[in-house]
Amino acid sequence: MAEMMYWEAIQRAHDEEMARDPLVICLGEDIGVAGGTYKATKGLYDKYGPLRVIDTPISENSYTGLGIGASYLGVRPIIEIMSVNFAWLAMDQMFNSAAKVRYMSGGQLTAPVVIRSAGGTAHQLGAQHSARMEKVFMGIAGLRVVTPSNPRQAYGLLKSAVRCDDPVYINEHELMYNMKGEVPDTEYFHPLEGSEVARSGTDVSLFGYNVSLHWCLKAAEILDKQYGISAEVVDLYCLSPLDRQGIRQSVAKTHRAVAVGEDEAPVSVGSEVIAIINEESFFDLDAAPVRINSATVPQPYNHTLEKATIPDHEDVVSAVLKLFGKA
Amino acid sequence: MKPEDKKRVLREMVVHRRFEERCYQAYIERKIGGFLHLYPGQEACCNGVMEAARPGYDYVITGYRDHIHAIKCGADPKRVMAELYGKETGASKGRGGSMHIFDTEHHFMGGYALVGGPFPLAAGIAKAIQLKGGDEIAICFLGDAANNQGTFHETMNMAARWNLPVLFVCENNLYGIGTAIERSTAVIHQHKRVSGYGIEAAETDGQDIEKVYDAALVAVQHVRSGKGPYFLELMTYRYRGHSMSDSRGYRSREEEELWKQRDPIFILRDRLISEQAMTMADYEAIEKDVDHYIENEVIKFAEESPEPKVEDLEKYVLAERDTQRRWLTGQA
């Protein structure tokens, strides 16, 4: 196991898949000569050339559509949308073409594209560069949605996404590209479905993904050491389809649940997790499940205001303490 | 065009006309639901271009007025009609409907219902052809109003920059839904709009199939020989409204009559008669034969075909699980 950064893991997955199959290509803004805003495609232009590593114009909807059209003929495009905020512009092609073409063609066509983008709030990027959009993507039939919380997943999810015949959206996080972690030395395919128990526990289930998973892990540490509460942390790396069985199994064990996300509460990942808990685990519950989300405001620029919109591990700790009547 | 091709295409155009008129009737009878966008008046466009191209070999993509483009590529009219009836035997197994006919076996890559949506898809198909090194071309048929979408400009730019083998055919029927082109669009002649991207373009009469064919030969040759994209504008007219709820209050009956005097089928028919390649009696026999075919084969097949099963409702949302197991579960 080698330790590498999140961006390096993504770069490695690109490189391996492109070396294996000449029909794997990548396209996006600044991914070629410039090497990618987050370095995820570093070195690929020199290695594979401009026909396969394509610096696109700033035309998100149409270069996404171009990738989808190419995928109809067996090409496997990895499309990088530099910031998830720009993916709003590509939603027509993502939803109306990629997600629906298999169904509306009666199974004749499929769009095996991978669309990656950096989401979430970084540092003072303002309202139009700080969106969390996973909630939108996960509600679309025909589209798979995954979100890596560490370099191992970032590598293995991209590998599987390239091979899968369905369109896959990969939600990365702006603040995680330099995160270090272990990645298997040999080829590894992370499952595109399911969830992972990131920390086993018995008293409360904390559901997180991507950046919020790390708030949950930190909170679990504090809850254990300072309050003697054993929290189980479940990594929902797959947002569509959500792992109903994994959610049910954890709640059956702990009887309490907190869903944690960086998105705004209305129609959030947490809304869906709690709906599933209601459907699957209602009679297992000892307390009403709660969710923790960002404030429902356009992201402010001011540092203090920005910080106030985003939850952290302390919010998770206090929510859990409330569940146990300790706050 | 060769005389025997002209006679063959005349019959095809009669099939296309009668097919669409029969759809209208079936819609009134509530056999067909949803939206229905019909093609009468524009037949020379699709037929002229595809006669110059290679139907079933070149990749074709279009908008929601798509029945005839699918048939011209090789889709069986029976299966297209069955699709309109929502049947399991339909071109898209009853899941698509009028606006979403697909027949990938004949390289008809579908009808799409977001105006301008197919532009980038066509460029992507062309990109795939370029990567694979084949000599097929992508042909994108859309109306004039699609050119007011951002995808038009974004795609023209990429297609030109990357020298993609794609032919854009603009069927300029002068109306975007119910708004006349001069009321919505700064430039009526659409081929002028691509000159800013350095794309070769031409305009011709879309009612005379031989003019369409001649212009399309140049266009297809340009694209297939590796010279990059081409934009062909065909001036035409749709006789019916945009869809079925359209009473055509936005244009005069006189204007419609004027265009009907330049009917693409009659232009070709009269030319063949004047060239003494056929007689009016021959033409009437074709009409009769086609009517019989549409009624006794096409409609009969659609009527008698089974409905999709409700238990198959979720089929085709995603790829069959068994084929994807390794990527979904991580288990070899």
Interface residues (C-beta under 8 A of the other chain):
Chain A: P22 L23 I25 L51 R52 I54 T56 P57 S59 N61 S62 Y63 T64 G65 L66 G67 I68 G69 A70 S71 Y72 L73 G74 V75 D92 Q93 N96 S97 V101 R102 Y103 M104 S105 G106 G107 Q108 L109 T110 A141 G142 R144 G156 S160 A161 R163 C164 D165 D166 F189 H190 P191 L192 E193 G194
Chain B: Y59 I61 G90 A91 S92 K93 G94 R95 G96 G97 H100 F102 D103 T104 E105 M109 G110 Y112 A113 L114 G117 F119 P120 L121 A122 A123 G124 I125 A126 K127 A128 I129 Q130 L131 K132 A138 G150 T151 E154 T155 N157 M158 R161 W162 K315 Y316 V317 L318 A319 T323 Q324 R326 W327 L328 T329 G330 Q331
